[in-house]
Amino acid sequence: MASQKPSHAPMRVLVSSTFSFTICFAVWMIFAVLGIPIKTQLGLSETEFGLLAAMPVLSGSLIRVPLGIWTDRYGGRIVFFLLMMATVVPVWLLAYATEYWQFLVLGLFVGLAGGSFSVGTPYVARWFARDRQGLAMGVFGAGNSGSAITKFVAPVLIAAAGGAWAIVPKVYAVSMLITAILFWVFSASDPAHKVRGSVSLSQQMAMLKDPRVLRYCQYYSVVFGGYVALALWMTQYYIGEYGFSIELAALLAACFSLPGGVLRALGGWISDRYGAYHTTWWVMWVCWVAFFLLSYPETRFTIMATDGPMDFSLRLGPLFFTLLLFVVGIATAIGKASVFKFISDEFPQNIGAVSGIVGLAGGLGGFILPILFGALLDFTGVRSSAFMLLYGTVCVSLISMHYSFKRNGLKAASPSAVSA
C-alpha cells in the first residue's frame, strides 16, 4: 500500500531532480570544453585527449549499477544528495592539477556526477502513474542539456578570466554544493518507494542473461553513448575541421547538445503514445541516414572531360554539418527516453536495477567512443572517421531490432500490449 503523499510532491520531486541532474550533467561533461586548453597546455595527442574527456564517463558509468540498487533500497533522495556532495571537492581540485595523470585520477571522481541518472530515473518514476512515467522520465532526462550549459558557460568563464581555465572547476564546485542543498530542501521522500529485499549486485548482473536487457543495453549504448561521445568531441571537431575559435565551436556544438537533452521529454511523450519499439525504430533510422552523410570526408577528384580535366570538391560546410548534428541531437533525445520506456514497461518492480545496467552500458559506450574517435583520427587522419564508427553501431542496432522483434512478434511492442 503506497503511503499518502501531498499532491504537489511529485512535481517538487520532478523539478528539483531535473535541475540537479542538469547541473550534474554539466559537471560530468566539463572536459568537453576544459579539455581543450588542457590539451594545448600538456601537448596531448588526439587519443590522449579522448581518454581525458572520457575518464569521468567511465566512473559515472560503473557507479550506475550499485547506485540503482541503493536507490531501490534506501530511496532516491538521500542517495542523490550524498552523490552530489561527494563530487564537490574533486571538481574544485581540478583547478590545481598540473600533470596528465592528476587530471585522469580527478576525472574519475568528478565522473561520479554522471551516476545521478541511475538515481533520478527510478526516484522520479515511482512518483507517477505508469501511463505517465515515460513523460516524467523524459522530463527528468532533459537534464542532459547540462552538456549544452557547459558549452555556453565554460568558454565565457575562461574568457572572463583572461584565458585562465582554472576558474571553471571552481565555479562548478560551488554550483554543485548549492544545488545539493537546494535539492535536499525542495525534494521529498516516500518510504513506500523503497523496494524491500532489493536485488543484490550479483542478482542484478544476472539480469544480463535476459535478452531484453541485452537489447536495451545495445540500443542505449548508441543513443546515449553516442550522444555523450559527440557532446565531448564536437567542440574540438569544429576547431580542427573548420578552424573556429573555442567560443564559436562550443556554441555550434551546443546545437547538438541542447536538443539532445531538452527534447528528451518529447521522447517520453511519444513513447507513451506510440510505444517504445516504434519510437526507437524510427530514431535508429534517422541516425543511420544522418551518420551516413556525416561520415563522408572532404573529397577532391578530377574528371577528364572533352575540354580537359575538371576538378570537383565535396565537403560538408559548417551550416549543413550543424543542421545534421541538430537532427541527430533530436533523434538521440527521443531515443534515450524510448529505451527507458521499454524498461519501465517490462521491469516495473526493478526499474532501478535494470536502469543501472542499461545506464552502465550507455555510459561505457560514451567512455569507449571518444577514445576510439581519437585513435581513429591519429591512425587515419580523417576526422569524419568518428561518424563512420557511429554509422556502424547504428547498423548493428537496426539489424538487432529487426530480427529480435520479428521473432517475438510486433504485438509485444505495441503501446496497448506493453501497458496491459
PyMOL commands that set and color helices and strands:
alter all, ss='L'
color gray80, all
select helices_A, chain A and resi 9-28+31-42+46-62+64-74+76-96+100-125+130-160+167-186+191-193+201-209+211-223+225-242+246-262+264-274+276-295+318-346+351-380+385-408+410-413+415-418
alter helices_A, ss='H'
color red, helices_A
select strands_A, chain A and resi 299-305+308-314
alter strands_A, ss='S'
color yellow, strands_A
deselect
rebuild
show_as cartoon
